[in-house]
């Protein structure tokens, strides 16, 4: 199985709002497996959303367990039709993105969220998240709504930075 090609700016498809998933079948699970492989191939990628590979359905994967800020987290999460039902606090933090490979930026995000989502079998789950994991989930949900982190930086002049080379 090969990783999928990543859409990058200025591809207009990244602005497209994704559709809800209604069919939970083997094809969906195979796509999720290929999406996870694609995430793992991305340099330092903790998350990926289906629109980043040209599939406009509400599917995202987040795994913060191997980062410098791993605690607390829920491990590898496949989030189908995710919805933030509560959020509180806010904090500025640096973000990067596979679809914006040349830049990072400072973005304001909620520090704590409550999330409802389905898994690849269609079963519903609820998660309480905070810190880095909450930030990563918010970033991926933005992709499902056609929003990139560069759309959320307060100032492109002071909050957008040329990315250093990946190691």
N, C-alpha and C positions, 0 to 999 in steps of 0.2 A: 504494500500500500504506500502510495506517495503522498507527501504533504501537498495541500492545495495552495495555489498561488494567492498571495495577499494583495488586495486592492490597496493602492496608496493614493494620497492626495496628488494631484487635484481631481481624481476620479469622482465624478458627480454622483455615482451610485452610492457612495458613502453617506450621502445626505438623505437617502431613501428610508422611510419608516417601514419597519418590518411587520409582517403579518403574524397573528397568533398561530401557534401550532395546534392543530385539531386532530391529527392522525399520529398515533403512537405505535409505530410498527418497526419491523426489522430494518427497513430502509432508513428510518430516522436514527435508529441505533447505530447503523453502519456509518451514517454521516457524522454522528457525534464522535465515533471512534476516529474517523479521518480528521475531524476538526481538532481533536485532542493531539493527534500526531503533529498536526500543523503548529499548534501552540508550542509543543515541546521543541520543535525545530527553530522557533523564533528565538532570537537572542534575548535572554532574560525575561521572557514573556510569562507573566503570572495569569494572564487572561486572554481570551479571544471570543469574538462574537461572530455568529454566522454571516452577518452582512460584510464582514471583512474579507470573506472568501466568495462573495457574490451570491449568497443564499439569504433571501430577505424574509427570514422567519425568526421568531423571538427565541433564540437559542444562544446561550453563552456558557463558557467554561471559565472557572476561576480556581486557582490553586496557589495559595500563598504559603504553603508549608515548607518550601525550600528557599525562602527569602531571608534577608537580613532581619526582617521584622515578623517572624513566623507566629508569634503567640499574641493573642489567641486567634485560632482559625479553625475552620471546619474541614480542612483537607481539600481534596479534589472534588469540586462541586460542578455538576452539570445542571444548569438552570434553564428550564423550559418555561416560557411565559412568565418571567420573573416580574414581580411588582413590589415596590417599596411601599409598605403600608404605614410606616412611622419613621420619622427621623428626628434627630436632635443634635444640637451642638454644631459647630463648624470650625474648620481648620484649613489653612492654606498648606498645600503640599505639592511636591514636584511629581509630575507624571510624564510618561512617555507612551508610545504606541507603535505597534507594528505597522499601522497604516500612515503614520507620520514619522518615517524613519530618521529624518534629519534634525528633529527638534525635541526638546522637552519643555515643560512649562509649569508655572505655578497656577494651581486651580483650587478654588474654595469648594470643599465638600462637607457633607454632614459627618460628624465623628461617630455617630451610632445610628444604626438602622435596624428595622424589623422588615424582613423580606418574606414574601410568599412566592413559591415557585413549584413547578412540577418537575419530576425526574423523567428520564427517557421512557419509563413505563406508564407515565401519566399520573402517578401518585403525587398528591400534594404534600408539601413540606413547608414549615415555617422556621426561619433562622433569625437569631439575634446576632448582630455583628457590630464590631467596633474597629477603630483604628485603620490600619492598612488594608485589611480584608474588606471593610465597609467601603473604603475609597475605591478599591479595585472593582467591586461589584457595581458601584455607581458609574464608574467609567465604562464598563461593559454594557450596562443598561442604556447609557447614552448612545452607544453604537446602534442599539435596537431602535432608537428614536431618531436616528440620522444626525446625531450630534457628535462632534469630535472634541477632544480636550482643548484644541486650539480655539474652538468657538467659545470656550468658557474662561480663558485667561482674561484677567482684568485689563491688562494693557499688553498689546503685542510688542511694544517698545521696551517695557521693563520686565515682563513676566514670561517671555519666550526666549529660549536659549538654544544655540546651535549644539547639537548632540556631539559628545565625545565619541570616538570610535569604540564599538563594542569589542570586548575581549573574549 
